Amino acid sequence: DVDAGAIKGIDCHEVRQEYPLLKALHGLGFPVPEPLHLEIAATPERGTDFIIMRRAAGSVEGNQFGADTTVPPAVQRELAHVVARLHSLPPIHGLDDASPQLRSELWSLTAADCMRDYMAAWYRLYTSREHKPIPAIHTVYRWLCDNVPESAGKPTVVHGDIGLYNLLFHEGRLSAVLDWEFAHIGDPVEDLGTIYTVMGNSLDWPTFLAEYGANGRPVPSLHRIRYFEIWMTFRNLCIASVCLGMFATGRLKQARYGVFVTRFVPHYIDKLSSLIGEWKKENGH
């Protein structure tokens, strides 16, 4: 666990939460590094909690800002295939003790109701933690609640932060999906919104969606995907606010929280304003 306390208590941001999910995914044959051991006896003398995994072959093809160049067609196909495969997994039960966002009762809800539950959890986390007050967060949260895309579709496991920076490729094939800290049960289109946010300019988007659909998944409209682009930007703004609050009180000491995060707060606010404006135009408002 490194800086897990910043957003502790939601998703799988602690290794004790991530480990049982990785075990379940690996048991279903999904490409994650094989988890071998969970250490949760952390003390000041022994250090933080940790997971030991079997090393997966491969290397990362991009970073959190997307790809360095246009994504090659083969990599694009692998990405579409693995996301569709994730969203086609059967319900995973027995993880209620790992994370509230993995509790079994969520499987009986619609994807839209799962999204409402998930957003409420993030809003509670934001309001319950010390944070840098940002009025836009409250306004955008209400907008998100009022405009959740209705869907009769079933929820799936959602990675929550999928992009080339969290994928390993070996000899042209995807070998492992990494970093499940944001994993939860929710609307699968959220993952597509994440990919669109960080890689939209690097992908042949119509071809990517066609590949996703060819692997057995319903293809959502770009308008619906944009909603989740707004959601991801909102979530990142909440995280930035909490990290700045913790940095100001000395609970986070790394200088990057005072510099890097501060730099991105106005960017997130401007982007939210622009994205919601585009969404309204597309929706005929």
C-alpha positions in Angstrom: 0.0 0.0 0.0 1.4 3.3 -1.1 -0.6 6.4 -0.3 -3.7 4.2 0.0 -5.0 6.4 2.9 -5.7 9.2 0.5 -8.8 7.4 -0.8 -9.0 4.5 1.6 -12.3 2.8 2.1 -13.6 2.8 -1.5 -13.0 0.4 -4.5 -9.9 -1.7 -4.0 -7.3 0.9 -2.9 -5.9 -1.3 -0.2 -4.1 -4.5 -1.1 -6.4 -6.4 1.3 -9.3 -5.4 -1.0 -7.5 -5.9 -4.3 -6.1 -9.4 -3.5 -9.3 -11.4 -3.3 -10.6 -9.8 -6.5 -7.3 -10.7 -8.3 -7.7 -14.3 -7.0 -11.2 -14.5 -8.4 -10.3 -13.0 -11.7 -7.3 -15.3 -12.1 -9.4 -18.3 -11.2 -11.8 -17.3 -14.0 -8.9 -17.3 -16.5 -8.8 -13.6 -16.9 -5.3 -12.2 -17.7 -4.1 -10.8 -14.4 -0.7 -11.5 -12.7 -1.2 -14.6 -10.5 -1.6 -13.4 -6.8 0.6 -15.6 -4.5 0.5 -14.0 -1.1 -1.2 -11.1 0.8 0.7 -9.6 3.7 -1.5 -7.5 6.1 0.6 -7.5 9.2 2.0 -4.1 8.6 3.8 -2.4 11.5 6.2 0.6 11.6 9.1 -2.0 11.7 7.8 -4.3 9.0 6.5 -1.6 6.6 3.2 -1.4 4.7 0.8 -4.2 3.6 1.7 -5.7 0.2 0.8 -8.4 -2.4 3.3 -10.8 -3.9 2.4 -11.7 -7.5 4.0 -13.9 -10.2 5.8 -11.7 -12.7 3.8 -11.4 -16.0 5.7 -11.1 -19.2 5.5 -8.0 -21.3 5.9 -4.2 -21.2 3.6 -1.2 -21.0 2.8 0.5 -24.4 1.7 3.9 -23.2 1.3 6.2 -20.2 -1.6 7.9 -18.2 -1.9 10.5 -20.9 -2.5 8.0 -23.6 -0.3 6.5 -26.3 2.9 8.0 -27.6 1.6 7.5 -31.2 -1.5 6.2 -32.9 -2.3 2.8 -31.4 -1.4 0.0 -33.8 -4.4 -2.0 -35.1 -3.2 -5.2 -33.4 -3.0 -3.5 -30.0 -6.3 -1.8 -30.5 -7.9 -5.2 -31.2 -6.3 -6.7 -28.1 -7.6 -3.8 -26.0 -11.2 -4.2 -27.3 -11.1 -7.9 -26.8 -9.9 -7.8 -23.2 -12.4 -5.1 -22.2 -15.2 -7.1 -23.8 -14.0 -10.2 -22.1 -14.0 -8.5 -18.7 -17.5 -7.2 -19.2 -18.7 -10.7 -20.1 -17.4 -12.4 -16.9 -20.1 -14.0 -14.8 -21.1 -12.3 -11.5 -18.4 -12.7 -8.9 -19.8 -13.3 -5.4 -18.1 -13.7 -2.1 -16.2 -10.4 -2.1 -18.5 -8.5 0.2 -15.8 -8.3 2.9 -13.2 -6.9 0.5 -15.0 -3.7 -0.6 -18.5 -2.2 -0.4 -18.3 -1.6 -4.1 -17.9 -5.4 -4.7 -20.8 -6.5 -2.5 -23.0 -9.2 -3.9 -26.3 -7.3 -3.7 -25.1 -5.0 -6.5 -25.4 -7.8 -9.0 -29.2 -7.7 -8.7 -29.4 -4.0 -9.6 -29.4 -2.4 -13.1 -26.2 -0.9 -14.4 -27.8 2.6 -13.9 -28.7 1.9 -10.3 -25.1 0.6 -9.7 -23.8 3.9 -11.1 -26.0 5.9 -8.7 -24.8 3.8 -5.8 -21.2 4.3 -6.9 -21.4 8.0 -7.3 -23.0 8.4 -3.9 -20.1 6.4 -2.4 -17.6 8.8 -4.0 -19.5 11.9 -2.9 -19.7 10.6 0.7 -15.9 10.0 0.6 -15.3 13.5 -0.6 -17.5 15.2 1.9 -16.3 13.1 4.8 -12.5 13.8 4.3 -10.5 16.9 4.7 -10.3 18.5 1.3 -9.7 21.7 -0.6 -13.3 23.1 -1.0 -14.3 23.2 -4.6 -17.9 24.4 -5.1 -18.0 22.9 -8.7 -17.8 19.4 -7.2 -21.3 19.8 -5.6 -22.8 21.3 -8.8 -21.4 18.6 -11.1 -22.4 15.8 -8.7 -26.0 17.0 -8.8 -25.8 17.1 -12.6 -24.4 13.6 -12.8 -27.1 12.3 -10.6 -29.8 14.0 -12.7 -28.4 12.6 -15.9 -27.4 9.0 -15.2 -27.9 7.0 -18.5 -30.8 4.7 -18.0 -30.0 1.1 -19.0 -31.7 -2.2 -18.5 -28.4 -3.8 -18.9 -26.8 -5.8 -16.1 -23.8 -4.5 -14.2 -20.3 -6.1 -14.7 -16.9 -5.9 -13.1 -15.5 -2.5 -14.0 -11.7 -2.0 -14.0 -12.2 1.8 -13.5 -8.8 2.9 -14.8 -8.2 0.9 -17.9 -5.7 2.2 -20.5 -2.4 1.3 -22.1 -0.6 2.4 -18.9 -2.2 -0.5 -17.0 -1.8 -3.2 -19.7 1.2 -5.4 -20.4 1.9 -6.6 -24.0 4.2 -9.5 -24.9 5.1 -10.4 -28.4 2.1 -8.4 -29.8 -0.4 -10.0 -27.4 -1.9 -8.6 -24.3 -0.5 -10.6 -21.3 -1.9 -8.9 -18.2 -4.3 -6.2 -17.0 -2.7 -4.4 -14.0 -3.7 -2.1 -11.1 -7.3 -2.9 -10.0 -7.5 -0.2 -7.3 -10.5 1.4 -8.9 -12.3 -1.9 -9.5 -16.0 -2.1 -8.7 -19.3 -3.5 -9.9 -21.0 -1.1 -12.2 -21.9 0.1 -15.7 -19.5 -1.4 -18.2 -19.7 1.7 -20.3 -17.6 3.4 -17.6 -14.5 1.6 -18.8 -15.2 2.7 -22.3 -15.5 6.3 -21.0 -12.1 5.9 -19.4 -10.6 4.7 -22.5 -12.1 7.5 -24.5 -10.8 10.0 -22.0 -7.2 8.9 -22.0 -6.9 7.4 -25.5 -9.7 8.8 -27.7 -7.3 10.7 -29.9 -5.0 7.7 -30.3 -7.6 5.1 -31.3 -9.7 4.6 -34.4 -12.8 4.9 -32.2 -15.4 3.5 -34.6 -13.2 0.5 -35.3 -12.5 0.0 -31.6 -16.2 0.0 -30.8 -16.9 -2.4 -33.7 -14.2 -4.8 -32.3 -15.8 -4.5 -28.8 -19.2 -5.3 -30.2 -17.8 -8.2 -32.3 -16.7 -9.8 -29.0 -20.3 -10.1 -27.9 -20.9 -6.8 -26.1 -23.6 -4.2 -26.9 -22.1 -1.1 -28.4 -23.2 2.1 -26.6 -23.7 5.5 -28.3 -20.9 8.0 -28.1 -23.3 10.3 -26.2 -23.5 7.7 -23.5 -19.8 7.2 -23.4 -19.3 11.0 -23.0 -21.3 10.9 -19.8 -18.7 8.6 -18.3 -15.9 10.9 -19.6 -17.6 13.6 -17.5 -17.8 11.1 -14.6 -14.1 10.2 -14.7 -13.1 13.9 -14.8 -15.3 14.5 -11.8 -13.8 11.6 -9.9 -10.3 12.9 -10.6 -11.3 16.3 -9.3 -12.6 14.8 -6.1 -9.3 12.9 -5.6 -7.3 16.0 -6.3 -9.3 18.0 -3.7 -8.9 15.3 -1.0 -5.1 14.9 -1.8 -4.7 18.7 -1.5 -6.5 18.8 1.8 -4.3 16.0 3.2 -1.2 17.7 1.8 -2.1 20.9 3.5 -2.4 19.2 6.9 0.8 17.2 6.5 -0.9 13.7 6.1 0.5 13.5 2.6 4.1 14.7 2.5 5.2 14.2 -1.1 5.7 17.5 -3.0 3.9 16.2 -6.0 0.6 16.5 -4.1 1.2 20.2 -3.7 2.5 20.9 -7.2 1.1 18.3 -9.7 -2.4 18.1 -8.2 -2.7 21.8 -7.8 -1.9 22.2 -11.5 -4.6 19.9 -12.6 -7.5 21.3 -10.5 -8.3 24.2 -12.8 -7.8 21.9 -15.8 -10.4 19.4 -14.4 -12.9 22.3 -13.7 -12.5 23.8 -17.2 -12.8 20.3 -18.8 -16.0 19.6 -16.8 -17.6 22.8 -18.0 -16.7 22.1 -21.6 -17.8 18.4 -21.5 -21.1 19.2 -20.0 -21.7 21.9 -22.6 -20.9 19.4 -25.4 -23.2 16.8 -23.8 -26.1 19.3 -23.6 -25.7 20.2 -27.3 -25.7 16.6 -28.3 -28.8 16.1 -26.2 -30.6 19.0 -27.9 -30.4 21.3 -24.9 
